[in-house]
Amino acid sequence: MTSSTPKSPSAAVTGLLSFVLVVGGASGLLHEWLGWIHFLGFVRFLAPDGYEVYSYVVMVVLGLAVGAAGDALTRRGRA
């Protein structure tokens, strides 16, 4: 089922940003630990040398926080 109320532009942007951060951070962690190819390779430029694992963990956590904020924004708009 689809919702009849449209998403606000800010909720859509936070959803996209959340997706990029979570998938990019998880992809970076998989690359660091298992040597797999980067799915979103541009995130490696966001991680300083020597702190890649920490940076990717921060990206995943930040992505989850941004997603939760976007969800709260969407719920607030419906009420």
Backbone bond lengths (Angstrom), bond angles and torsions (degrees), N, CA, C in turn:
res aa  C-N    CA-C-N  psi(-1)  N-CA   C-N-CA  omega(-1)  CA-C   N-CA-C  phi
1 M - - - 1.444 - - 1.513 109.58 -
2 T 1.292 115.09 144.65 1.458 119.70 177.56 1.511 109.49 -106.41
3 S 1.299 114.65 154.10 1.456 120.44 179.01 1.525 109.04 -82.52
4 S 1.319 116.16 143.31 1.459 119.68 -179.93 1.525 112.02 -84.60
5 T 1.335 117.36 -16.20 1.456 119.96 179.03 1.525 109.45 -91.58
6 P 1.331 118.37 129.64 1.467 120.45 179.87 1.529 111.24 -73.07
7 K 1.330 115.81 152.15 1.457 121.22 176.38 1.522 109.57 -77.08
8 S 1.309 115.37 145.44 1.460 118.83 175.43 1.527 108.73 -74.00
9 P 1.316 117.34 155.45 1.472 119.89 179.90 1.527 112.62 -60.18
10 S 1.321 117.63 -36.21 1.467 118.93 179.96 1.522 111.35 -68.58
11 A 1.325 117.72 -34.52 1.466 120.33 176.94 1.524 110.51 -68.13
12 A 1.316 117.22 -36.83 1.461 120.46 177.69 1.529 111.16 -66.72
13 V 1.321 116.98 -40.68 1.467 120.97 179.39 1.523 110.36 -66.50
14 T 1.330 117.54 -42.74 1.461 119.24 178.93 1.530 110.93 -65.86
15 G 1.321 117.65 -34.78 1.458 120.34 176.33 1.516 111.76 -64.24
16 L 1.316 117.25 -43.99 1.464 121.54 178.29 1.527 111.28 -65.31
17 L 1.326 116.36 -44.45 1.459 120.46 179.25 1.526 110.94 -63.36
18 S 1.318 116.69 -40.26 1.459 121.16 177.47 1.522 110.74 -61.55
19 F 1.324 117.15 -45.08 1.458 121.44 178.97 1.519 111.39 -60.47
20 V 1.318 117.13 -46.86 1.468 121.16 -178.29 1.530 110.73 -63.42
21 L 1.326 117.31 -42.15 1.465 119.95 -178.89 1.524 111.90 -68.07
22 V 1.329 117.26 -45.12 1.467 119.80 -178.04 1.520 111.01 -67.68
23 V 1.324 117.45 -48.14 1.463 120.21 -178.22 1.535 110.47 -68.65
24 G 1.314 117.69 -41.10 1.466 120.40 178.26 1.519 112.45 -64.83
25 G 1.323 117.26 -42.13 1.464 120.50 177.86 1.515 112.05 -66.52
26 A 1.328 117.41 -43.22 1.467 120.68 178.44 1.525 110.43 -65.52
27 S 1.317 117.09 -39.49 1.462 120.82 177.86 1.527 110.66 -64.10
28 G 1.318 116.41 -41.16 1.463 120.01 177.60 1.518 112.26 -64.24
29 L 1.336 116.66 -39.92 1.462 119.80 177.42 1.520 111.04 -64.76
30 L 1.324 117.26 -43.02 1.461 120.00 177.76 1.526 111.14 -62.36
31 H 1.327 116.16 -37.65 1.465 119.38 178.49 1.526 110.93 -66.46
32 E 1.323 117.03 -42.34 1.464 120.41 -179.09 1.520 111.58 -67.82
33 W 1.324 117.83 -41.24 1.462 120.95 -174.06 1.518 112.95 -85.06
34 L 1.343 117.39 -39.15 1.459 120.27 -172.63 1.524 113.85 -114.07
35 G 1.310 117.63 -9.68 1.450 121.01 179.43 1.518 113.98 80.09
36 W 1.325 117.41 15.85 1.462 120.43 178.43 1.515 109.59 -71.00
37 I 1.316 114.99 163.67 1.466 120.94 179.20 1.535 109.68 -72.02
38 H 1.313 115.32 148.46 1.469 120.61 176.64 1.523 109.84 -69.59
39 F 1.330 117.05 129.79 1.457 120.59 174.89 1.528 109.49 -78.70
40 L 1.300 116.85 -45.90 1.461 122.65 174.80 1.530 106.61 -115.16
41 G 1.299 116.50 84.58 1.454 122.09 -171.24 1.514 115.43 -64.98
42 F 1.332 117.25 -22.29 1.465 118.41 -177.02 1.520 112.68 -68.81
43 V 1.332 119.16 -17.67 1.462 119.62 -179.05 1.522 111.87 -69.77
44 R 1.338 117.65 -17.74 1.465 118.74 178.55 1.524 111.08 -65.23
45 F 1.328 117.75 -22.24 1.457 120.53 177.47 1.527 111.81 -76.99
46 L 1.325 117.75 -14.04 1.463 121.86 177.96 1.522 112.38 -87.10
47 A 1.341 117.13 -14.50 1.458 121.80 -176.65 1.528 110.04 -99.36
48 P 1.340 117.46 123.33 1.470 119.06 177.58 1.527 111.22 -69.32
49 D 1.331 115.72 151.30 1.466 121.18 -179.57 1.526 110.42 -60.29
50 G 1.319 115.47 131.71 1.458 121.20 179.48 1.516 114.01 92.17
51 Y 1.314 117.69 -15.91 1.461 121.78 -178.02 1.525 111.49 -123.34
52 E 1.317 116.56 30.57 1.460 119.94 -174.68 1.525 112.52 -63.17
53 V 1.339 117.27 -47.30 1.469 120.44 -176.69 1.522 110.17 -62.39
54 Y 1.322 116.89 -44.80 1.462 120.14 178.64 1.528 111.22 -61.64
55 S 1.313 116.06 -41.70 1.466 120.43 -179.72 1.517 111.28 -63.66
56 Y 1.340 117.23 -41.46 1.457 119.86 -179.35 1.530 111.34 -69.04
57 V 1.323 117.06 -35.21 1.471 119.72 175.80 1.526 109.58 -65.48
58 V 1.324 117.21 -42.52 1.464 120.80 177.87 1.526 110.22 -62.08
59 M 1.328 117.54 -39.06 1.470 120.48 178.07 1.518 111.54 -61.77
60 V 1.325 117.21 -43.34 1.463 120.29 179.82 1.530 110.19 -64.36
61 V 1.320 117.34 -46.53 1.468 121.03 -179.54 1.520 110.61 -64.54
62 L 1.317 117.65 -42.72 1.458 121.36 178.28 1.525 111.03 -64.36
63 G 1.323 117.12 -38.94 1.461 120.85 176.96 1.514 111.90 -62.53
64 L 1.331 116.76 -41.67 1.467 119.97 177.03 1.528 111.41 -64.99
65 A 1.331 116.73 -38.77 1.465 120.31 178.63 1.525 111.21 -67.25
66 V 1.319 117.16 -41.16 1.463 120.69 178.12 1.527 110.32 -65.53
67 G 1.330 116.80 -38.96 1.462 120.47 176.92 1.514 112.31 -63.50
68 A 1.327 116.25 -40.95 1.468 120.00 177.75 1.525 111.04 -66.20
69 A 1.329 116.39 -38.53 1.462 119.72 177.80 1.527 111.16 -66.02
70 G 1.327 116.88 -40.43 1.459 120.41 178.00 1.514 111.52 -65.75
71 D 1.341 116.89 -38.06 1.452 120.39 176.57 1.525 111.16 -65.08
72 A 1.318 116.66 -41.07 1.468 120.18 177.11 1.524 111.00 -64.57
73 L 1.324 116.53 -36.63 1.462 120.93 178.14 1.527 110.57 -65.00
74 T 1.341 115.73 -40.55 1.466 120.09 179.15 1.525 111.18 -67.34
75 R 1.335 115.95 -43.03 1.463 119.34 179.35 1.522 112.28 -65.31
76 R 1.328 116.48 -36.94 1.461 120.27 179.24 1.530 110.47 -65.99
77 G 1.329 116.34 -35.09 1.454 120.43 -179.74 1.523 112.51 -69.61
78 R 1.326 117.89 -27.53 1.460 120.98 -179.92 1.517 112.84 -78.67
79 A 1.333 116.88 -26.84 1.468 120.32 -174.76 1.515 112.21 -78.13
